[in-house]
Structure formats: structure tokens, C-alpha cells
Amino acid sequence: MDKLTFPENFMWGAAASSYQTEGHNTNCDWYVEEINDKKLLLENRRLTDICGQACDHWNRYKEDYDIAEKIGINIYRTSAEWSRVFPDENQEDPAAIAHYRQMFTDLKKRGIKLMLCLHHFTLPLWISRKGGFENKSYIIENFRVYAKRVVEALGDLVDYWLPVNEPNIVAMMCYLVGKFPPYKIDKQKFRKVLQTVLEIQLIAYDIIKNSFPNAPVGAALAFQHYQPYRPGSRKDIYYANLEFNKMNRWFLEGLESGRLQTRKRRNKNKIHKGIDFIGVNYYTSSYLKSGKPAPFKDGEVFTDMGWLVYPQGLYDVLEYAHNNFNVPVIITENGAATIDEDFRIWFISEHLKAVHKAVEKGFDIQGFMYWSLTDNYEWERGYTKKFGLAKVDFDTQERILKRGGEWYAGVIKQNGFIPKS
């Protein structure tokens, strides 16, 4: 098969988040939940591990940037930890801001662009104790203060911004399926929280643009892909489209009016504020039968997360973004939890084939970022799932580049690859 070559200025990257890598972030809601969860009987626990020192990235960031440089990535996505910058209400920690500046300066000196996320799942403890996202006016007021300070202190080092990572997952996991703190299942609160997150996105956009008008600001959704279990069933097709809209369209189209769009949008190809690019986080697909989850089919392949491998779903999402919005796309997360490096290489290859197909079709795809640079703390799954291009020994903190990372380095060096099939 011929080599698949990507555009000359295509960005190749890797992603991470502050809480999952930095270690010792003890002033946020997740840390407290982990401590409390560990006190429960095993059968009652929601979380697998305490994050603890994680990858100790706060102290070992140069080692991780060495790996990024060795792989050859030209863009790195991470986040700032709100609870470090403001350990208490109206109480800024100048040392934390100075340390972030030191970290990001080191990254930029290596010729690697920075994509910075302001919120990646965790909330400062003092915010969560006053209701978190349910206390709309309080969280918006304090997020505004936090965002202004980060933009003021670090904005000159940031190439791309993401105000909120996976706004749909923030609302869904916390308030629709109840797997993230505060573990609630309430459809009304789900919608209200998603609306609050949408307003936070718009507020952050204005704050960033006020100081850095040319800095691209995106929204990175965890795109939920649904398939009809019975491809010929009108009912299954209807519910698959309904779920796709709920988890993807509502938020993006709501940026036009500032309100969640729960009805079909009339004015296509228009987002007038709140977003300069769409960040696509894509991992898997699900079946729906008569509006309910359906079992997977014989012969299908899964990652160690139990997620179906379905590269066509990534193409479908890219096609949706291209057909409905007038902004470019960056794949801001795509990766596999596995201990089999042949599987990891195959997974990346198959998804890059989907990306290349989209590029060949003329879709404005500007980059691909693998999740994640290193093994890290995978939220409720703890340290049991291995996404990294580099292995981390969490006892010794030694980093070792995996074969998947070496293969990805080859892709970047060639700006493409020759598929095996």
C-alpha cells in the first residue's frame, strides 16, 4: 500500500492533564473523594486508586519533555490545575504560577507548541464545597478570576487554548451517569450544568481574546459515536441520531446563542463566537437498539478499557464537523489503553487512516494528538490502564519509551506512514 502523507504544516502531538500527571494535587474534589473512597468496603468503592504522586510531572516535567522531544511532537496539550493557582477563594499562589511559567518556558524552548486547558475535570475543594457546578453564579464568578489570572501570567506562552476539556463529559459523568464526583443522576441538573459549562466556555473565550486576539480558542468534546444495532431499522437510526445530537450538537451549536440547542439548528455553517476550532476527542462507538444500549457483536475488538475499536467513527465525526461548522478541527485526543504494543500501533494506524481519508476529502484537519504522552492516573480506573507512548514505573518514576512511541516517532519524522493493510 502507498504511503499516506499528511499536509506540510500538520501538527503531531500528545496530550495529558495536570491532575493525571503532576502529582500531589491535594486541594481539589477528586483528591478528597479518593481518600474517602479508600475508607469504604471494597464492594462499595467507586474509585480504583488514590492519585498520589501520579507521574510526579510537577517535578519531572523535563524528563517528560525529553520524551516529547525524542518522539518529535511539535504540539503538547496539557492543563493548569485551578486548585494550585487558587488554593482558596481569592487566595492566589504566586509560586504555582511561577512554576507553570518555568515549565512552559522549557517546553517552548524545545520548539514545541503549547495547547493549554483551563479546566480538566477537577474542581478546587473550596468550589466543590459550595456546590460546584450546581452553584452557577459562584463558579462562574470565580472561574472568571482564575481564567484572567492564567491568561495574564501565562498567555504569551500559549499557542492554543481549551477553556474546558470535554464539557459534555463533565456534565454527563457527574450528573447523568454518576461515575464522577459528586456522583449524581439527575437529568435536570445535567442540562443545567451543561449550560453552565457552555457559559464558562464563552466567558473564557472573551477573556483570552481580550488579551490575545489572535490566539485560537477551541472546544474539545468527547465525541460520542452511536450506531444503530440494526442498520435497517428506522427506530434504531432515529435513536442513534438523537443520542449523537444530545452529546455533541447541543453544546457546539449552543455557542451561537449562548443557550443549549436542544432543537435542530436552522443556520448551518455558523459559529459566531466562543470557538475558533473544534477539538475532537474520539475513542469508541456504541450500539443502540430501540433507544437502549445494545450488546456488541461477535468478532469485534476492544481496548483494555472495554471500548469498541471503530476507526470509521472518527471519520464520521470529522465529516459531521466539516459539514456543519466553519472552523478547523484538531484531533485533541485519540489513543488506546493496552499493554500490547502491536495493538497500540495498529490502533493508531487505523485511526490515522481515517484522519487521512478526511484530509483527502478536503476537510480542514490541522493536527492529531495521541492520548497520552505517558502512562498516568486514569480517573476512576486508577493506574490499571496504560495509554502512554512511554511507560512510567510508578514506584521508581522511571520513564521508558514504548514501541508504540517509537513507531509514532517514525510517523512524525516522515509526516506519514505506510499502512500494513
FENCOR-V987647 format. One record per pair of residues at least 6 apart in sequence whose C-alpha atoms are under 7 Angstrom apart, sorted by sequence separation. I is the first residue (numbers start at 1). J is the second residue. D is the distance in Angstrom with one decimal. If there is no record, write none. Layout:
i | j | d
I | J | D
I | J | D
This chain:
i | j | d
19 | 25 | 6.5
86 | 92 | 4.6
87 | 93 | 7.0
133 | 139 | 6.3
173 | 179 | 5.3
174 | 180 | 4.7
178 | 184 | 4.6
209 | 215 | 6.9
230 | 236 | 6.4
254 | 260 | 4.4
287 | 293 | 5.9
288 | 294 | 5.3
302 | 308 | 4.5
303 | 309 | 6.9
338 | 344 | 6.7
359 | 365 | 6.2
377 | 383 | 5.2
392 | 398 | 5.7
393 | 399 | 6.7
411 | 417 | 5.4
85 | 92 | 5.8
86 | 93 | 6.0
132 | 139 | 6.5
173 | 180 | 5.3
174 | 181 | 5.7
178 | 185 | 5.3
229 | 236 | 6.5
254 | 261 | 5.0
287 | 294 | 5.3
301 | 308 | 5.9
302 | 309 | 5.4
376 | 383 | 6.6
378 | 385 | 6.7
392 | 399 | 4.8
37 | 45 | 5.6
85 | 93 | 5.4
174 | 182 | 5.9
175 | 183 | 6.6
176 | 184 | 6.8
177 | 185 | 5.6
228 | 236 | 4.7
253 | 261 | 5.9
301 | 309 | 5.7
336 | 344 | 6.1
391 | 399 | 5.6
392 | 400 | 6.7
37 | 46 | 6.8
84 | 93 | 6.9
174 | 183 | 5.4
175 | 184 | 4.7
176 | 185 | 4.7
228 | 237 | 5.1
251 | 260 | 5.8
390 | 399 | 6.3
391 | 400 | 5.1
37 | 47 | 6.6
174 | 184 | 6.0
175 | 185 | 4.9
176 | 186 | 5.8
250 | 260 | 5.3
251 | 261 | 6.9
390 | 400 | 5.4
391 | 401 | 6.2
85 | 96 | 5.9
175 | 186 | 5.7
176 | 187 | 6.0
250 | 261 | 4.6
336 | 347 | 6.8
375 | 386 | 5.3
390 | 401 | 4.2
391 | 402 | 6.4
84 | 96 | 6.2
85 | 97 | 6.2
127 | 139 | 6.7
205 | 217 | 6.5
228 | 240 | 5.7
250 | 262 | 5.7
375 | 387 | 5.5
389 | 401 | 6.4
390 | 402 | 5.1
34 | 47 | 6.7
227 | 240 | 5.7
335 | 348 | 6.8
375 | 388 | 4.1
389 | 402 | 5.7
175 | 189 | 6.4
176 | 190 | 5.8
226 | 240 | 5.2
374 | 388 | 3.9
35 | 50 | 6.8
175 | 190 | 5.0
256 | 271 | 5.3
372 | 387 | 5.7
373 | 388 | 5.2
374 | 389 | 5.5
375 | 390 | 6.5
389 | 404 | 5.9
390 | 405 | 6.4
34 | 50 | 5.3
255 | 271 | 6.6
256 | 272 | 5.7
371 | 387 | 6.5
372 | 388 | 4.9
373 | 389 | 5.2
374 | 390 | 4.7
375 | 391 | 5.6
389 | 405 | 4.4
256 | 273 | 6.4
371 | 388 | 7.0
372 | 389 | 6.5
373 | 390 | 6.3
374 | 391 | 6.0
375 | 392 | 5.7
172 | 190 | 6.5
226 | 244 | 6.4
255 | 273 | 6.5
374 | 392 | 6.6
171 | 190 | 5.5
225 | 244 | 6.3
255 | 274 | 5.9
224 | 244 | 6.2
171 | 193 | 5.8
171 | 194 | 5.4
224 | 247 | 6.3
284 | 307 | 5.8
285 | 308 | 6.1
224 | 248 | 6.8
284 | 308 | 5.4
223 | 248 | 6.0
284 | 309 | 5.8
285 | 310 | 6.3
168 | 194 | 6.7
284 | 310 | 5.9
167 | 194 | 6.9
24 | 52 | 5.5
285 | 313 | 6.5
23 | 52 | 5.7
24 | 53 | 5.1
23 | 53 | 3.8
167 | 197 | 6.3
23 | 54 | 4.5
22 | 54 | 6.2
23 | 55 | 6.3
282 | 314 | 6.3
305 | 337 | 6.2
21 | 54 | 5.2
22 | 55 | 6.1
23 | 56 | 4.9
303 | 336 | 6.1
304 | 337 | 5.2
20 | 54 | 6.3
21 | 55 | 4.8
22 | 56 | 5.0
23 | 57 | 6.7
303 | 337 | 5.7
304 | 338 | 5.4
21 | 56 | 6.3
22 | 57 | 4.2
23 | 58 | 6.7
303 | 338 | 6.2
329 | 364 | 6.2
330 | 365 | 5.8
334 | 369 | 6.7
335 | 370 | 5.6
21 | 57 | 5.4
22 | 58 | 4.5
76 | 112 | 6.7
328 | 364 | 5.1
329 | 365 | 4.9
330 | 366 | 5.3
331 | 367 | 6.0
332 | 368 | 6.3
333 | 369 | 5.5
334 | 370 | 5.1
335 | 371 | 4.9
74 | 111 | 6.9
75 | 112 | 5.1
76 | 113 | 6.2
77 | 114 | 6.0
78 | 115 | 6.5
79 | 116 | 5.2
80 | 117 | 6.5
87 | 124 | 7.0
89 | 126 | 6.8
164 | 201 | 6.6
328 | 365 | 6.0
329 | 366 | 6.1
330 | 367 | 4.9
331 | 368 | 4.7
332 | 369 | 5.0
333 | 370 | 5.6
334 | 371 | 5.4
335 | 372 | 7.0
74 | 112 | 4.6
75 | 113 | 4.4
76 | 114 | 5.3
77 | 115 | 4.5
78 | 116 | 5.4
79 | 117 | 4.3
80 | 118 | 5.6
88 | 126 | 6.1
163 | 201 | 5.7
328 | 366 | 6.8
330 | 368 | 6.1
331 | 369 | 5.8
333 | 371 | 5.2
74 | 113 | 5.9
75 | 114 | 5.8
76 | 115 | 6.1
77 | 116 | 6.0
78 | 117 | 6.1
79 | 118 | 5.8
311 | 350 | 6.2
315 | 354 | 5.2
79 | 119 | 6.8
83 | 123 | 6.8
311 | 351 | 5.0
314 | 354 | 6.6
315 | 355 | 6.4
318 | 358 | 6.9
79 | 120 | 6.6
82 | 123 | 6.9
83 | 124 | 4.5
163 | 204 | 6.0
322 | 363 | 5.9
61 | 103 | 6.9
65 | 107 | 6.5
82 | 124 | 6.3
116 | 158 | 6.5
312 | 354 | 6.5
115 | 158 | 6.2
311 | 354 | 6.3
315 | 358 | 6.4
114 | 158 | 5.3
115 | 159 | 5.9
116 | 160 | 6.4
117 | 161 | 6.0
118 | 162 | 6.5
119 | 163 | 6.2
120 | 164 | 6.3
114 | 159 | 5.3
115 | 160 | 4.4
116 | 161 | 5.1
117 | 162 | 4.4
118 | 163 | 4.9
119 | 164 | 4.8
120 | 165 | 5.1
113 | 159 | 6.0
114 | 160 | 6.4
115 | 161 | 5.5
116 | 162 | 6.0
117 | 163 | 5.4
118 | 164 | 6.0
119 | 165 | 6.2
117 | 164 | 6.2
338 | 385 | 6.9
339 | 386 | 6.5
117 | 165 | 6.6
240 | 288 | 6.1
337 | 385 | 5.5
338 | 386 | 5.6
121 | 170 | 6.3
239 | 288 | 7.0
278 | 327 | 6.8
337 | 386 | 4.9
338 | 387 | 6.5
277 | 327 | 5.2
278 | 328 | 6.4
279 | 329 | 5.9
280 | 330 | 6.2
281 | 331 | 6.2
337 | 387 | 4.3
239 | 290 | 6.9
276 | 327 | 6.0
277 | 328 | 5.0
278 | 329 | 4.8
279 | 330 | 5.1
280 | 331 | 4.6
281 | 332 | 5.5
282 | 333 | 6.3
283 | 334 | 5.7
336 | 387 | 5.5
105 | 157 | 6.9
236 | 288 | 6.2
239 | 291 | 5.0
277 | 329 | 5.5
278 | 330 | 6.4
279 | 331 | 5.7
280 | 332 | 5.4
281 | 333 | 4.3
282 | 334 | 5.4
283 | 335 | 6.7
335 | 387 | 6.5
101 | 154 | 6.2
104 | 157 | 6.7
168 | 221 | 6.4
169 | 222 | 6.7
198 | 251 | 6.7
236 | 289 | 5.3
279 | 332 | 5.3
280 | 333 | 6.6
281 | 334 | 6.1
166 | 220 | 5.4
167 | 221 | 6.3
168 | 222 | 6.9
236 | 290 | 5.2
271 | 325 | 6.9
28 | 83 | 5.9
160 | 215 | 6.2
161 | 216 | 6.3
162 | 217 | 5.9
164 | 219 | 6.9
165 | 220 | 5.6
166 | 221 | 4.3
235 | 290 | 5.9
236 | 291 | 6.5
269 | 324 | 5.2
270 | 325 | 6.1
27 | 83 | 5.8
159 | 215 | 6.3
160 | 216 | 5.2
161 | 217 | 4.7
162 | 218 | 5.2
165 | 221 | 6.9
166 | 222 | 5.2
219 | 275 | 6.3
268 | 324 | 5.9
269 | 325 | 4.3
270 | 326 | 6.2
147 | 204 | 6.5
151 | 208 | 6.3
160 | 217 | 6.0
161 | 218 | 6.1
162 | 219 | 5.8
218 | 275 | 4.9
223 | 280 | 6.5
268 | 325 | 7.0
269 | 326 | 5.1
162 | 220 | 6.8
217 | 275 | 5.5
218 | 276 | 5.4
219 | 277 | 6.9
220 | 278 | 6.1
221 | 279 | 6.3
222 | 280 | 6.6
223 | 281 | 5.9
229 | 287 | 5.2
14 | 73 | 7.0
134 | 193 | 6.4
148 | 207 | 6.3
199 | 258 | 6.7
217 | 276 | 5.2
218 | 277 | 4.6
219 | 278 | 5.4
220 | 279 | 3.9
221 | 280 | 5.8
222 | 281 | 4.6
223 | 282 | 5.6
225 | 284 | 6.9
226 | 285 | 5.6
227 | 286 | 6.1
228 | 287 | 5.7
229 | 288 | 5.4
345 | 404 | 5.3
13 | 73 | 4.8
18 | 78 | 6.4
27 | 87 | 6.5
133 | 193 | 5.9
136 | 196 | 6.3
140 | 200 | 6.4
216 | 276 | 5.5
217 | 277 | 6.6
218 | 278 | 5.5
219 | 279 | 5.5
220 | 280 | 5.6
221 | 281 | 5.8
222 | 282 | 6.0
225 | 285 | 4.7
226 | 286 | 4.9
227 | 287 | 4.8
228 | 288 | 5.3
229 | 289 | 5.3
344 | 404 | 6.0
12 | 73 | 5.3
13 | 74 | 5.9
14 | 75 | 7.0
15 | 76 | 5.8
16 | 77 | 6.1
17 | 78 | 4.7
18 | 79 | 5.2
218 | 279 | 6.2
220 | 281 | 6.5
224 | 285 | 6.9
225 | 286 | 6.4
226 | 287 | 5.7
227 | 288 | 6.3
228 | 289 | 6.3
12 | 74 | 5.8
13 | 75 | 4.7
14 | 76 | 5.4
15 | 77 | 4.5
16 | 78 | 4.9
17 | 79 | 5.1
18 | 80 | 5.9
19 | 81 | 6.8
226 | 288 | 6.8
341 | 403 | 6.0
345 | 407 | 6.9
11 | 74 | 6.3
12 | 75 | 6.3
13 | 76 | 5.5
14 | 77 | 6.4
15 | 78 | 6.0
18 | 81 | 5.8
341 | 404 | 5.5
11 | 75 | 6.6
195 | 259 | 6.7
195 | 260 | 6.2
229 | 294 | 6.7
205 | 274 | 5.4
349 | 419 | 6.8
202 | 274 | 4.8
201 | 274 | 6.5
168 | 247 | 6.2
304 | 385 | 6.8
225 | 313 | 6.2
30 | 122 | 6.2
29 | 122 | 6.3
28 | 122 | 6.3
29 | 123 | 5.6
28 | 123 | 5.4
29 | 124 | 6.1
28 | 124 | 4.2
29 | 125 | 5.0
27 | 124 | 6.1
28 | 125 | 4.4
27 | 125 | 5.6
29 | 128 | 6.3
17 | 120 | 6.7
220 | 332 | 6.9
15 | 333 | 6.8
55 | 376 | 6.3
54 | 376 | 6.4
54 | 377 | 6.1
51 | 377 | 6.2
48 | 380 | 5.8
47 | 380 | 4.5
48 | 381 | 5.4
49 | 382 | 4.7
46 | 380 | 6.9
47 | 381 | 6.6
48 | 382 | 5.1
49 | 383 | 6.9
71 | 405 | 6.8
71 | 406 | 6.8
72 | 409 | 6.0
71 | 409 | 4.5
55 | 394 | 6.8
72 | 412 | 6.4
55 | 397 | 6.6
6 | 356 | 6.9
4 | 356 | 7.0
15 | 369 | 6.1
11 | 366 | 6.2
12 | 367 | 5.8
13 | 368 | 6.1
14 | 369 | 4.5
15 | 370 | 6.1
16 | 371 | 6.8
21 | 376 | 5.8
10 | 366 | 5.4
11 | 367 | 4.2
12 | 368 | 5.3
13 | 369 | 4.2
14 | 370 | 4.5
15 | 371 | 5.2
16 | 372 | 5.6
20 | 376 | 5.7
21 | 377 | 6.8
10 | 367 | 5.3
11 | 368 | 6.3
12 | 369 | 6.0
13 | 370 | 6.3
14 | 371 | 5.9
15 | 372 | 5.1
16 | 373 | 6.5
20 | 377 | 4.7
14 | 372 | 5.8
15 | 373 | 5.9
20 | 378 | 6.8
14 | 373 | 5.3
12 | 412 | 6.5
6 | 415 | 5.8
5 | 415 | 6.0
6 | 416 | 5.8
5 | 416 | 4.4
4 | 416 | 5.3
5 | 417 | 6.8
3 | 416 | 6.8
4 | 417 | 5.5
3 | 417 | 5.3
4 | 418 | 6.0
3 | 418 | 4.2
2 | 418 | 6.0
1 | 418 | 6.5
1 | 419 | 6.4
1 | 421 | 6.9
